[in-house]
Every structure is written in C-alpha cells, then in structure tokens.
Amino acid sequence: MTERPDSTVQNFDELAEVLEKYGKVPGSLITILQKTQDIYGYLSLDAINYIALKTGIKPAKIYGVATFYTQFRLKPIGKNLIMLCQGTACHVNGSKIIEEAITEHLSIQDGETTEDGLFTLNNVACLGCCSLAPVMMVKNSDGDETYGNLTKDTVRKALDEIRERG
Ligand code: FES
C-alpha cells in the first residue's frame, strides 16, 4: 500500500461539533478553518475533505482559501512552536537579527518545520510583553515558555536546551 502524504489518522469528533455549529452558516468557512487549526494544529487534507463533505463546499475551494491566508498551516507543526515576536518594540530591538540566528541555527524559515519535527518557526505580532523585547515564546506539550531580551547567543542556547530535552 502506498503511504499517503497526509497519513495521520485524525479523530473528527471535535470538528463535527464545530461543523454542527457553523457548517450551514453562510460565510463561515474561515471561522471553520480557524477552529479546525486550533483543534489539530494544522489543516490536513483529510480535515479539508471532511469539511467539504459536511458543508457541501468543494474541497478545491476550501484548499484555495486555506492556501491564500498565511494564518493557515497545511502541514503539522513541530513539537516546539517558536513564536517570534515581530511587533514594533521587538522589531526596534532587533527581532530580525534574532530571526536570522534562528533560521541559521535550525535551517528553517518562517512557517517551516525542522526535518526532525522538533521546531516550527512562526513570526507573530506583539506577544504582550514588550518590556522584554526582543521576545519569543515557545509552545509545547508542557505549556508556554517566554524568552526575553534575546541576543543571538541566548536564542541559540535556548534552542539547544530545548533540543536536548527532546
Ligand atoms: S512588540 Fe514584541 S512583545 Fe510586544
């Protein structure tokens, strides 16, 4: 049997609840996709097909919307989601330099996941702790951890420590 590119078996119970609420509400496709991504972390082809089946919207149209908006991810996120703030305070305090350090250190760009599935990098708007600029938050199964006053060295060290934890 050939392996499908998107072979994660997903349980659509939660999605079914979302579709029960929004499935027949005109103009709610983006809301449905946002909620789907909140549940699964990304929009799988299976989820898109399931939404199509339940709403009657063509899969190609859903896929088109999902690829048009940068907020949507079509691939699973890594174990650690790096949310690097690019808000004004962080920008002024060197967030681009921190982004360069991350992309060099992990060999990924914004929106990408490392090959080992450990990290995904996402540039985000203000995280609400501007006094610590430049800031990143790392989200994983243990919760969220905030790293402030970052420099190239401290961000590399933080990433190495996270990697060591596995
Ligand atoms: S601008 Fe980065 S935390 Fe506010």
Boltz pocket constraint, residues with backbone or C-beta under 6 A from the ligand:
constraints:
  - pocket:
      binder: B
      contacts: [[A, 85], [A, 86], [A, 87], [A, 88], [A, 89], [A, 90], [A, 91], [A, 125], [A, 126], [A, 127], [A, 128], [A, 129], [A, 130], [A, 131], [A, 133], [A, 135]]
      max_distance: 6.0
